Amino acid sequence: MRRNVVLFVAISLLSGFGSTAMSLVAGIWMLDLTGSASRAALTGLCVYAPVLAGPWLGGLLDRVPRRPLLIATNLVLAASLLSLLTVHTPAGSWLLYAVSLTYGISYVLLDAGESALLPVALPAGALGEVNGWRSSAQEGMKLVAPLAGAGLYAWHGGAAVAVLSAALPVVVAVLYAALRLTAAPATSTKVPSGLRAGLAVLAGHPLLRETVTLAAVSIAMSGFATAAQYEVVTVDLALPATFLGLLLSAQGAGSVVGGLIVGRLITRGGVTVVGVAGTALFAVGLAARCLPWWPALLVGGVIGGIGLPWTLVAAVTAVQTHTPPELLGRVAATANTLMFGPIALATPLGAAAVHLGARPVLLAGAAFCLGAAAAVARRSWHGQPAGATVPNTGR
């Protein structure tokens, strides 16, 4: 088991570094080529748009061998990144969009694919802890990779970042091949595909429904509060915009710590308890940012940074341990769509609502999270499953 744990954490580290560095550099590169901030922002849209196709892409994972598909996805991603070596003028900037879209599709396939592969590579009782470690590795890379990517771009240009980012998926493909699986991942050509199949499983199982809902609410409110957070820093407290970098680092540090301990909490209390606790902590973090004192913003960032990955890891672990094996690819992808899709609507809503004041927006986000946590906790206390991570008997 230890070998597979090390491999999965290494995969998260390498994937997280490459994708985070290239996502930032793609926008900077587009801005330098075209001088258009709006065109630069569209590179980010290309990365996140494929999450809406998650249920259908996840269906592919249930129809073909999963490990070979993950390996092939990484190799295709590496080849697409090398195509950026031909980009020297604005006429070639469309390749940045194409590569960003490839990244977005690979995110969906790799996230869902790893969720489907983990249960046949690790004991069920280890899933929560390993998911937490993977989350910490990814969050840690978010602290390091932007600076490294921007520095490499400034030193040797976008081509250097593209070569480095292309090398990492090749290494990841080798690590996938080195995994020792206890059984062949289940696949089927006879089960329904797409959104309906994934939603049916999620809606029909109270534990899955509740943990995925908690994660979706927390992640959506993180987007809803983004503009308000900027407003509090730059207007209400009159701090320089660079303070936002310190605030994001505080949240990232909290996410690293939260990921390291969440597995142990899931083992002791179950996924529902951890999901409720994480959502409540994130609400406290939002409320703390309403205080007229800059250290409170940092404390709120750390607290929110701990809570947000708890909700996500709880939901992912619940999906891995309570989904029929032959449906795990599409259910995991559908869950990702439900958890991350709403942020696309919540972020512009928060940007519009901030004209009413930053603190009302933050308090509204906190209230929404607390309401969701209280509703799930109340159902659990009245006899609903507490969220133990006992694997599905069909596994």
Residue, then its C-alpha position, 0 to 999 in steps of 0.5 A: m500500500r505504501r508504494n501506491v500512496v507515494l505514487f499517488v501523492a507524487i502524481s498530485l505534486l507533479s500534476g499540480f505544479g505543471s497545471t498551475a504554472m501553465s494556467l498562469v503563464a497561458g494568460i500572461w503569454m496571451l496578454d503579451l502577444t495580443g495586449s488584450a486583457s479580455r483575451a488573456a482572461l479567456t484562457g481561464l474560461c477554456v480551462y474551466a468550461p469542460v467541467l460542464a461536460g464532466p458527466w459525459l466525459g466520466g462515462l468514457l471512464d466507465r467504458v474503457p480501461r481506466r489506467p490506460l486512459l489516464i496514461a493516454t490523457n497525460l501523453v496527449l496533454a504533453a504533446s499539446l503543450l509542445s505545440l506551443l513551441t511554434v507560438h511566436t506571434p499573435a497569429g499563433s495565439w489560438l494555440l494557447y486556447a487549444v492547449s487550455l481547453t486540452y488542460g480543462i478536458s484532462y482535468v475532468l478525466l484525470d480527477a474522475g479517473e483517479s477517483a475511480l482508480l484509488p479504490v482498486a489501489l488502496p484499502a477503503g479505510a485509507l482513502g480519506e487519508v490519502n485524499g487529504w494528502r493529495s489535497s495538501a500536495q495540490e494546495g502546496m503546489k498552488l503556493v509554489a508553482p505560480l511564482a516558479g512559472a512566472g519566474l521561468y517565463a520572465w527568464h526564458g519565455g513561454a516556450a521554457v514553461a511549455v517544455l517543463s509542463a510537457a515533461l511532467p505529464v510524461v513522468v505522471a504517465v510513468l507513475y500511473a503505469a507503476l501503480r499496483l492494482t488489487a483488481a482490474p477497475a470495473t468497466s461496462t458497456k451496458v450502463p447508461s451514460g451521461l448526466r442522468a446516470g450520475l445524478a441517479v446515483l448521487a440523488g438516490h444515496p443520502l450520504l452522497r447527496e449530502t456531502v456533495t451538496l455541502a462541497a458545492v455550497s462551500i465552493a460556490m460561496s468561495g466564488f461568491a465572496t471573491a469580489a467582496q474580499y477584494e473590496v474589504v482589502t482595497v477599499d474598507l481597510a485601504l490596504p495595497a492590492t498586494f495584500l491579497g497575495l498574503l491573504l491567498s497564501a494564508q488560505g493556501a497554508g490552511s488548505v495544506v494543514g487541513g488536507l493533512i489531518v482530514g483523513r484521520l477525522i474521516t476515520r473517526g467521525g465519518v464523511t458527513v461529520v467532516g463535511v458539516a464541520g468543513t462547511a461550518l469552518f468555511a462560514v466562520g472564515l468568511a465571517a472573520r473577514c468582516l472584522p475591521w482589522w487586517p490580522a482577522l482577514l489572515v486568520g479567516g483565510v487560514i480557517g476557511g482554507i482548512g474548511l474548504p478542502w474538508t468538504l471536498v475530501a469528504a465528498v470525494t471519499a464518499v463517492q469513492t466508497h459508496t458508488p457501484p464500481e462500474l459507475l464510478g467514473r461517471v458518478a465522480a465526474t458528475a459530482n465534480t460538475l455539481m461541486f465546481g459548476p455553480i462557482a461559474l454563476a456564484t462569482p459574477l453574482g458576488a461581483a454584482a452584489v458587492h455594490l451593496g457592500a462587501r460585508p453583507v456579501l461575506l455575511a450572506g455567504a457565511a449564512f448560506c454555508l451555515g444553513a446548509a451545514a445545519a440542515v445536513a447535521r439535523r438530518s443526521w441527528h434524526g436517524q440519517p446515516a452518519g457518514a461512515t466510510v464503509p465500502n460498497t458491498g459490490r466492490 
